[in-house]
Structures are given as C-alpha cells and as structure tokens.
Amino acid sequence: MFVAFSKVFTPENLLYFAKGAVVSLLLAAVSLLFGIVFGILGSSAKRSKYKIFRIIGNVYVEVIRGTPMLLQILILFSVIPSIYTAFTGNVLELMFF
C-alpha cells in the first residue's frame, strides 16, 4: 500500500470526511427542495391567466436559465453584499456554516 494512504486516512480525518459527506448531502437535499419549490412557482406563474404573474414568471425563468450557476453564485456572494454595504454602510457577510 502507499505510504501516504495511512497518513491521510487516519481516524480523525475519516471523521472529517464523514462530516463533510453529511454536510454535502444536507446541502444537496435543501437545494433540491428549494429548486422544486421555485421551479413549480415559476412554471405556475408562466401558465397563469394573469399577465403580471406571467411576466414575473417569464423574467424569473429566463434569468435563472439564462445565466450560468457560477455567475449566480458570484452575484450572491460578491455583488449583493457590496450593494448592501454601499447603501447602508454596514458590512453584510453571508456565512452559512
């Protein structure tokens, strides 16, 4: 076996790997839940008989589908806190864990 294998897969590191796997699964489950809810709301708005809901649904769907996920993450963590700081003077830190 490799020498580094025994140094990497120690009981302490395996505990960190397990915690990371649990966090990843929870994050995936929460993301799936939010995606389903917002997807249903967006599609329902697009099929609504009210014009304002159709417009909101079309804008939402086109923005979400039309921009890459990496760009959306960049906007969430860089642009929005900068705008908040510019308007309020307070620093907005988005920390989830």
C-alpha positions as CSV (number, residue, x, y, z in Angstrom):
1,M,0.0,0.0,0.0
2,F,1.0,3.6,-0.4
3,V,2.8,5.3,2.5
4,A,0.6,8.4,2.2
5,F,-2.6,6.3,2.4
6,S,-2.1,5.6,6.1
7,K,-1.3,9.3,6.8
8,V,-4.4,10.6,5.0
9,F,-7.0,8.0,6.2
10,T,-6.5,8.4,9.9
11,P,-9.5,8.1,12.3
12,E,-9.5,11.9,12.8
13,N,-9.5,12.5,9.0
14,L,-12.2,9.9,8.5
15,L,-14.4,11.8,10.9
16,Y,-13.9,15.0,8.9
17,F,-14.7,13.1,5.7
18,A,-17.9,11.8,7.2
19,K,-18.9,15.2,8.5
20,G,-18.2,16.6,5.0
21,A,-20.3,13.9,3.4
22,V,-23.2,14.7,5.7
23,V,-23.0,18.4,5.0
24,S,-22.8,17.8,1.3
25,L,-25.9,15.5,1.4
26,L,-27.9,18.1,3.5
27,L,-26.9,20.9,1.2
28,A,-28.0,18.8,-1.8
29,A,-31.3,17.9,-0.2
30,V,-32.0,21.6,0.7
31,S,-31.0,22.7,-2.8
32,L,-33.3,20.1,-4.3
33,L,-36.2,21.2,-2.1
34,F,-35.7,24.9,-3.0
35,G,-35.3,24.1,-6.7
36,I,-38.5,22.1,-6.8
37,V,-40.5,24.8,-4.9
38,F,-39.1,27.7,-7.1
39,G,-39.5,25.6,-10.2
40,I,-43.1,24.9,-9.5
41,L,-43.8,28.6,-8.6
42,G,-42.0,29.8,-11.8
43,S,-43.8,27.4,-14.1
44,S,-47.2,28.1,-12.5
45,A,-46.6,31.8,-12.9
46,K,-45.7,31.3,-16.6
47,R,-49.0,29.5,-17.1
48,S,-51.1,31.9,-15.1
49,K,-54.0,33.7,-16.6
50,Y,-52.9,37.0,-15.0
51,K,-50.5,39.0,-17.1
52,I,-48.4,40.3,-14.2
53,F,-47.7,36.7,-13.0
54,R,-46.8,35.6,-16.5
55,I,-44.3,38.5,-16.8
56,I,-42.8,37.7,-13.4
57,G,-42.6,34.0,-14.2
58,N,-41.0,34.7,-17.6
59,V,-38.4,37.0,-16.1
60,Y,-37.6,34.5,-13.3
61,V,-37.3,31.6,-15.7
62,E,-35.2,33.5,-18.3
63,V,-32.8,34.9,-15.6
64,I,-32.3,31.5,-13.9
65,R,-32.0,29.5,-17.1
66,G,-30.1,32.2,-19.0
67,T,-27.2,32.8,-16.6
68,P,-24.6,30.2,-15.5
69,M,-24.7,28.9,-11.9
70,L,-21.2,30.3,-11.3
71,L,-22.3,33.8,-12.2
72,Q,-25.4,33.5,-9.9
73,I,-23.1,32.4,-7.0
74,L,-20.7,35.3,-7.8
75,I,-23.6,37.7,-7.7
76,L,-24.9,36.3,-4.4
77,F,-21.6,36.4,-2.6
78,S,-19.9,39.4,-4.1
79,V,-22.3,41.9,-5.7
80,I,-25.2,41.8,-3.3
81,P,-23.0,42.4,-0.2
82,S,-21.2,45.2,-2.0
83,I,-24.5,46.9,-2.9
84,Y,-25.8,46.4,0.7
85,T,-22.6,47.9,2.1
86,A,-22.8,50.9,-0.3
87,F,-26.4,51.7,0.7
88,T,-26.3,51.0,4.4
89,G,-22.7,51.4,5.4
90,N,-22.9,48.1,7.3
91,V,-21.0,45.0,6.1
92,L,-23.1,42.1,5.0
93,E,-21.3,38.7,5.4
94,L,-23.1,35.7,4.0
95,M,-21.9,32.8,6.1
96,F,-23.8,29.5,6.0
97,F,-21.5,27.3,8.1
